[in-house]
């Protein structure tokens, strides 16, 4: 062995260097939520300080008016302490500590569901990132195709025959002579790197590469037997398949003579070059004319254009013991051209169409030749009116040429791993795309590492590929990848629902306490009541809204752009509309409630404050139902199938009843009559028709689903949808 490089200079070393470059970036959703949380926290802090200053200012002014500014008592200190507690509670309510909980719950729920759908999520954030994906760079073999090669067509003795799985030896015997039939079988069974082995159950299994396995299966289908040929013809020398020479050769001894027969198979264009004769219909080795060579080239190209991998098989008879030293390199006689197909997986074409309808560009990056790649891409619906290019052409382009070429690129054939890495890097950095990449080999690891989300194949994938992936696709199926995207979008939408719900509660709670403090010098909600509302808003709200399952409509809208605001125009419409309704109703109750509700007696203030608290809670509960769908009017669709949501709603109502009726000393409440309970519920339920009216107001969504597109894709129209 000659050592030419060690350490970081080896291919493996260079691969490890590529994998170590670049830190772990935050996901698009994390970046957006950090901004939202910061803004909400600052607004909450501002309102908290204002409320404290207003309450304290009013208290000091009253003491000054009554000439008591120098007289202080424990009651005065207690009031100031209560003002400070109110300010702290406002901060507690305003700070969205439920946001990380909602994100984690939603991601964990999606992760569990995806496990049932053959997708193992290694990093929680991958679920959400996949929902924002605007481009998928997928390889071909095993992902779009079944990774089980089968012989689909054969050209022999100047005749082409399509092969079906239920064919047998009679499929060829009527077309060619017995001699040609046995010559073909011998070339299959003796010039192979595969073998037939018996498993424990007695069944036969073929071990070897997909291409070799396909040929051996074809030989068995024709009724051949590897054992009989190996007994009759002794193998003298073997030259295994070499990726540089792109052929495999074998030399066998002819029984009863001192002669030998060499068999050669491999890449069609290479083997054809080495042939100067051809087996004619009479099984005679006749010279190969230029016209025949052109006809065979047309056959090869015809096979390739139909997504077939083509191989040529040839032989050469020799005499003399001296020929044992080397297998000849030329002057072969062509036996046949075989077209091998890796069938497209069932459902892949529909899955690709789903991606295109969802605004996700699908690009195929494969090592196969350009004709096979284009044929498979067309069959899958990937190659439409875009561009197919070979890896060497791609890597030789200038940066400007690449910027013009990449938006149109749909297929890259004969690509190297670094071509894939380069493509992913440019899509992310220059085009601001959120890129998903599939891969199975060790060489795919850099692209998997560089992508926003790496999807490794669970069956064909190497350990290095899996280690650098975010999701492992257990069944190696492209349809599963689309399912990951659907759940990812569901996570994003669920977080938006929760943000809409939480912001509405925030706005109402802050404005109610601030206006009440400015006008009356007190707040209608106690610290305990505010903390209970905060629990409904954060913990229980996160549980209810973050676990909603996806629906088909999610894959009929464009992807969410990397720089798009998480709070959309539709959300602002719903937040502002519901907040105005709740603030107006609760302020009217605060200042005119005693007269409107005809309250009398010694506990009038306590009853009114409890009623306001009860109404406020029911407003949030019905608004939680409204938040199940931000655009459609029918918010009850599928509500009973979301069992977590139902449990949360029932639990909230139960605890609310206990707090109001039985925890008066702790929560600052008094029991309410059934009329006041009913009125509270009706006030809350009124937010449902308010939501219907709001959803009929059109909102410009030009910035809501914007992705920087360069492929002519037009975002789908959005707006209020009546259901």
N, C-alpha and C positions, 0 to 999 in steps of 0.2 A: 504494500500500500504506500502511495506517495501522499504525504500531507502537504497540502497547498495553502491552507489557512487555518488559523485557530482563533478561539475567542470571538470577539466582536466583528472580526473580519469574515467569519463564515456566514452562510445564508441564514442559519438559525440565529446567529448573533445580530445580524442586521434586522431580522424580524423582531427580536427582543428590544432593540433600540427604538424601532417604530412604535412598539406597544407601550414603551415607557414615556414616550413624548405626549404632552398634553395632559392637563389635569382633568378632574371630573367636573364638568360644567353642570350648573343648575338646570333643571328642566324648565321649559317655557312657562309652565303653570307656576312653579316655585318663584320664578322671577316676578311674575304678575302679582301673585298673592303677597309677596314681601312688600311690594309697593302699596297695595290696598291696605294691608295691616298697618303699615306705617302712617298712612294718611288718616285712617280711622282712629288710631291711637292719639295722633296729634289733635284731631278735632275733639275727641273725648276729653283730653287733658285741658283744652281751651275752654270747653263748656263747664268742666268741673271747677276750674279756677273762677270763671265768671259767676257761676252759681254761688260758690263760697263767698266771693266778694260782695255780691248783691245781698245775700242773706245777712252777712256780717255788717255791711253798710247800713241796711235797714234797721238792724238791731241797735247799732251805735247812734243812728239818727234819732230813734225813738227814745233812747236813754238821754240823749242831749236835750230833746224837746221837753222831757219830763224832769230835767235838771238832776238826772241821776248818773251822770257820766263818771262821777268820782266814787259812786257807791256801787260796790261789786259784791255779789253773793255767790253761793254755790250753785244756785239756780241759773245765774248768768253764765257761769263756767260750763254748766251742763248744756245750756243752749248752744254755746260756741262749739262744744264738743260734738253735739248733734249735727251742727252745720258742717263741721269737718268730716264727720262720718258720711253725711249725704254726698259731699264732694268725692270722697274716696269710692263710695258705691257707684257714682256716675262713671268714674274711671274704670271700675271693675266691669260694669255693664258695657261700656263703650269698647274696651280693648277686646278684640275678637280672638280670645283664647280658644274658642271652639273651632276656629278655622283649621289649625293643624290636625285637630281631632277628626274633623269632617273629611279632610284629605286622606288621612291614614285609614279611616274606616272605609271610605269609598274604594281606595286602592286595595285594601285587604279583602274586601268583599269581591271585587273584580278578580283578584288573584285566585281566590278560592274557586270561583265559577270557571275561570279559564283552565284551571287544573283539570276540571271535568271535561273540558273541550280540547284536551291534548296539548295544552300550552303551559309549560313550567316557567313561571315568572321568577327570575333570580333577583331582580331589583324592583322594589315596589313602584318606584317612579316610572318604570318602563311602561306600565299600563297607561298612564296619563299621556306620556310622550307620544306613544303610538297613536293616540287620538288626534294629535296635532300634525301627524305625518302628512306631508304633501307630495312625497316621492318615495317609491319603493324600488330599490335596485336589487333585483332577484337573479339568482343563477338558475340554470335550466334543469340539469340532471338531478332527479330526485325531488325537486321542489315543484316545478311545473309538470314534470314527467314522473313516471312510476319508478324509475331506476331499475326496471326489469326489461332488458333488451330481448327482442324477439326478431327472428328473420321474417321480413315482410315481403321481399321480392328476390327473385334470383334470375340471372341471365346466364344461360348455358346452352352450348351448341346453337348459338345464334337465335335463341328463343327466350322470351321473358315470361316468367310465371309468378303470379301473386300467391303467397302462402298464407293459409289460414290455420288457426289453432287446432281445428278438428281434421286437418288433412292427414294423410298417411303416405306410405311409400308409393301408392298408386298415382299420387299427384305428379310425379316426375317420370315414372317408368314408361308411360305411353308416349312421352315426348322425346326421350333419349334412349340410346342403346344401353344394354346391360353393362357393357364395358365402361361407358361414360358414367353410368350410375355408380359403379363400384369405385371408379377413380375419384369421383366427388366424395364418396363416403370415406375413402382412405385418406384423402387430403384433410377431411374434417377431424377424423378420430386420431390420426397419428401426428398431425402438426397442430397440437393444442397444448395450452398451459393449464387446462382444467382437467378434472377427473370426476368420475362417477363413484360415489361412496355410499355404502349402506348404513343407514341410521339404526338406532336401537330398535325401533318399531318395525324394521324390515323394509322401510321405504327407501327409495333411491334419492340421493341428493347430489346436485352438481356443485362442486367447489371450484371457484375461479373468478376471474374478472367478469363484469357484465357482458362484454363483447364475446369472450371465449365461451361463457355459459350459453349465450344465445346460439352460437354455432353448434355446440354440443347437443343442445336441446333439439335443434333442427335435424341433426344427424339421427338422434333417437326417434324423432317423429317420422323420419323416412324408413325406419325399421332397421337401422344399422346397429352394430354391437362393437364397442371399442375392444372388448376382449378378443374377439376373433381376429381382428386385424393385427393386434399386438402379438398374437401367437404365431401368425403366418409370416409377418414382416418384422424383423428385428431392427429396432432403432439403434443406429450407430452413433449419431452425433446430433446435438440440438443447439441451436442458437436462439435463446429466448427473445421475446419482443423487446425492442429497444426504442425509446421515445425519440432518439435522434435518427436512427435508421428507419424507424416506423415499419418494421416488418419482423416476422418470426420465420425461422427456417429449420428444417429437420432433414436428416439423411437416413434412409432405411435401406437395408440389404434385401435384394430380390432373391427369394428362395430358389435353390437349384441352379443358380448361376453365380458368376463372379461380378454381376452387375449391381448397381445401386440406383436408387431413385431419390431425388431431392424434391421436397415440397417447400413452397414459399407462399406466405400470405401476409397481407398488410394493407397500408394506405393505397387506394386504387391507382392514383396517378404515378406512384413510385413503382409499384409492381408492374404496371402496364409498360413502363419505360424499360423494364428488364426482360420483357417478352419479345421474341422475334417470330414465334409461331403461335397457332391457336388450334384448339380441338374443334374440328368441324363436325357436322351432324353424323358423319360416318366414323367418328372417333379417330380420325387421322390427324396427325400433327402437320398442318399445312402452314406455309409461310404467311406471316401477318402482313397484309398489304396496307398501304397508307389509308385507303378508303375504309377498310375494316377497322383500323386504329381510330379513325375519326368517328365511325359509328359507335365503337365501344365507349369513346369519350362522351359522346352524346347520351349513351345509356347511363353512364356514371353521373353525369350532370342532371339527367332526368330523375334518377333516384334521389340525388342530393336535394333537388328542388322540392321533393315531397317529404322532406324532413328525415331522410334515411341516411344512416352512416354507411358508407360503402367500403367494401373490402374486395380485393381481387385474390383469387387462389390460382396458383400455377405449379407446374412440376417440370422435372428434367430427368430423363433416363441417362445413365452413364455406365461405362464398362471399365474394369481394371481396378485393382486394389489401391492404386495410388490416389484414387479419388476420395479415400477415407479421410485424408488430411484436412480437406477444406470443403465447405459447402459452396457451390458455385454462386457467383454474383449476377450472372446474366445468361442470355440465350435460353430462357424458360419458355414453356408452352402454356398459354393461358387456358385454364379450365373453366372458370366462371367468375361472374361479378355478383356479389351478394349485397343486398340492401337490408340493413338492420335498423329497426325502429325502437325507440324508447317511447311508448305510447303516452300521450298527454293524460294526466290524472283526471278522473271524472270530476266535474264541478269546477275545474280551473277556469274555463272560459267564462262561466257565470261569475266567478269570484273576481276576475279581471274587470268584467263589465260593471260589477258593483263598485270597484275601486274608481273606475273612470267616472261613473255617475256621482261618486262622492268627491270628485275633484282631485283624486290622487293619481299622479302620473306613475305608470309602471314601466320600468326599464329593465331589459334583460341583459345581463353581463355574463358571458359564457366563454369557455375555451374552445368550443366547437367551431367548425368552419362556417363561413358566412352564409352559405346556401342552406345548410341544416338549421342554423340559428334563425334565419329569416322565415323558413317554412314553419318551424315550431312557433315562432312569435306571431305569425299570421293565424295559425290554428288556434292559438290562445287568445287572439284579439289584442295583442300588445302592439304589433307593428301595423299601423294604419297608413297614414300619409307622412310618417316621420322618416328619420334617417337611420340606416344601418351602416356600421363602420367596423373595421377591423382594428384590433389593439395597436399594431405597429403604426397605422395611419394616425390614430388618435394621439399617441404619445409624441409624434413628430410635429404636431401642430403648435403654432405660437399661442401665447396667452390670448391674444385678441381673436385668433381663429377659433380657439376653444370656446370663448364667450359667445361667439356667433353660432357655433355648432351644437353645444350642449343642450340648449332649449329644444332643439329638433330631434335630439338623439333618443332613439327608442331601443336599439339593439347594438351591443358591442360584442363582436365575435373575436375569436383567437386572442383573448385578452390575458394579460398577466395580472397577478395579484396587485401589483403596484398601479396598474391602470385603474383598477377598481377603487383603490385607495385615493388616487388622484381625482377621479370623478366625484367621489363622495365629498372630498375636501372642498372642491370648487362649488359643488351644489350648496354646501352649507355656508361657506364664507362669502362667495361672490353673488349667489342668488338667494341667500337667506331662506333656503328651503329647510324644512324639518325632514331629515332623511332616515329611512329605515333600510337596513341592508340584511340580506340573507346570505349565509355561507356555511360550508361544511368542512373545508380543509384547513390545515394549519396555516396555509398561505393566505386564507381569507381573514385571519385574525386582525391584521392592521385595519382593514376596512370596517370590520365589526366594531373595533375599538374606537375608530374615528367617528362612526355614525352616531346620530342622536339615539337611535335604538338598533341594537344588533340582535339578529334572530339566527341562532345556530340550529342546525338540524340534529335532532335527537338520535336518529338511526344511523345516518351516514356521517354525522359530524365527529370530528376529532376532539380530544379533550382540550386542546389549546383553543380551538374555535369556541367551545362551550364556555371556557373560562372567561373569554373576552366578550361574551354575548350577554344581553340583558334578559332575553327570553329564549328558552329552548323549545323548539317546535317538535313535540314528541313523535308525531306521525309524518314529519317531513312534507307536509301538505300546504300548498299556497292558500287553500281555503281557510285553514286554521289561522294564517297570518291576517287575513281579512277579518276574522272573528276577533282577533286581538285589537285591531283598529276600531271595531264597533264598540267593544268594551271600553277602550280608551276614550272614545268620544262620550260614552255614557258617564265616565268619571268626570270629565270636564263639565258636561252639562249639569251633573249633580252638584258639583262645587258651585257653579253659577246659581243654581236654585237656592243653595244654602246661603250664598253671599247676598242674594236678593232678599231672602227672608230675614237674615240677620241685620242688614242695613235698615230695613223698614222698622224693626224693633228699636234699633239704635236711635234713629231719627226721632221716633215718637217719644221714647223714654227721655232723651236729652231735651227735646223741645218742651215736653210736658212739665218736667221738673224746673227747667229754666224759666219758662213763662210764669208758672205758679209762684216760683221764688220771687220774681220781679214784682208781681201784682199783689200777692197776699203775704209774702214773707215766710211761707212754708211750702213743703212739697206733699202732694197727696199720697205718695207711695213711701212706705217705711223701708228701712234698710233690708229687713228680712224679705219683704215683698219683692223688692228689686232683685235680691239674690235669687229668689225663686224664678222670677222672670228671666234672669240671666241663665239659670239652669235649663229652662224650657228652650231658650234661644240657642244656647251653645250645645250642651250635651245631648239633650233629647232631640233637638232640631237636627243635629248632625246625624244621629242614629236614623231618624225618619227619612231625611232627604238624600243622604249620601249612599243609601243602599237600594235606590230605585234601579230596576233592571233596564237594559237598553231596549229601544224599539226600532223598527225598520226605517223610520223617518230619519234617523241619525245618519244613515249612509246615502241620503239624497240631498245633502247640503255640502258646500265646499268646506275644506279644512280650515281650522282656526290658525291664523298667521302667527308667526313668532313674535311680532311686535304689536299685535292687536290687543286692545284693552279688554280685560276680563269682564268689566261692567259695560254691557252693550246699551244701545239706545232703548231697546225693548225693556231691559231691566230698569233703567232710569225711569221710564214711563210708569212701570208698575210700582216702583219704590215711591216715587213722588206722589202718585195718585192715591195709593193706600195710606201713605203717611198723612196727607192732607185730610182724608176722611177720618182717620183715627184721632189726629190731634184736635180737629174741630169738635168731634163728638165728645172726647174726654175733657176738653176745656169747657165746653158748654156744661157738662155734668159737674165739673169742679166749681164753677162760679154760679150756676143756676140750678144745680141738681136738687137742692132741697125744695125749691118751689115746683120744679117740673115733676118730681116724684112724690110730692105732697108728704114730705117727711116731717114728723113731729115727735117731740119727746126729748128726754135728756141725752140720748145717744145718737142724736141726729147726725153729728159730724162723723162719728165712728161708722155708722151705717153707710153714709154717703161715700166715705173713703174706701170702705170694704166693697161697695158696689162698683166704684171706679176701678179698683184693683181687679175685681172679677170680670168686668167688661173688657179691661185691657188684656187680660189673659185669654179670653175667648176671641178677641180680635186677632191675637197672634195665632191661636189654634186654627181658625178658619183661613187666615192668611197663609199658614203652613200648607193647607190643602190647595190654596191658589197657586202656591209656588211649585206644585208638582209639574205644572207645564206653564212656561212663561209666555207662550204664544197662542195655544189652542184654548178654546172656551170650555170644552168638556174636560175639566180637571179630575173628574171621578173615574175616567177610563182606566181600568186595571188596578184600581185602588185596593180591591180585596185580594188580588194576587200578590200585592206587596205586604206580606204579613208583618214585617218589621215596622212599617209605617202604622199599621192598624194597632199593633201592640203599644207603640209610643203614644198614639192619640188616646187610647183607652186609659193608659197609665196616667197621662197628664190630667185628664178629667177627674179620675179617681183621687189623685193627690190634691188637686185643686179643691175638691169638695171637702176633703179632710182638713186642709189648711183653713178654709173659711168657717167650717162648722165646728171644728173641735180644737184647733190650735190658736185660739184667740189671744191668749196671754203671750204666746211666743211670737206670733206673726202680726199682732196688732189688728186683728179682724174681729168681727162679731157675726153671729149667724144671720143669714138672710132669709126672708120669706120666699115662698115658691114663686110669687109674682115677680120679685126682684131677680131671682135666678133666671126665670124665663126671659125677662127684659134684657138681662146681661147676654144671654145666649143669642137673642134676636139682634142685638147691637153688633155682636161678633159676626153673626151669619150675614149681616148686611154687606160685609166685605165681599161676598160672592158676587152679587149683582154689580157692585162697584167694579170688580175685576172684569166682568163681562163688558161693561161700558168702556173701560180702559183699553181692553184688547181690540176694540173696534176702532181705536184711534190709530191711524197709520203712522209708522215711525220709519224714518230713513235709516236703512241698515248698510249704507255704503262702506262703513268702516268696521262693521261687526265681524265679517268673515273674510277679511282681506288677506290674501296671500300674494306675495310678489310672484306673479306667474309670467312665464316667458314662452308658453306653448299655445297661445291663442285661446286658452280656456276662459270662458266668461262665468263669473260667479252666478250661482242659481238665484233666482228671485226669492226674497223672503219677506215676511210681514205677517200680519194677523191671519191665521188659518182657522176657518170655521169648521168645527167637527161635530 
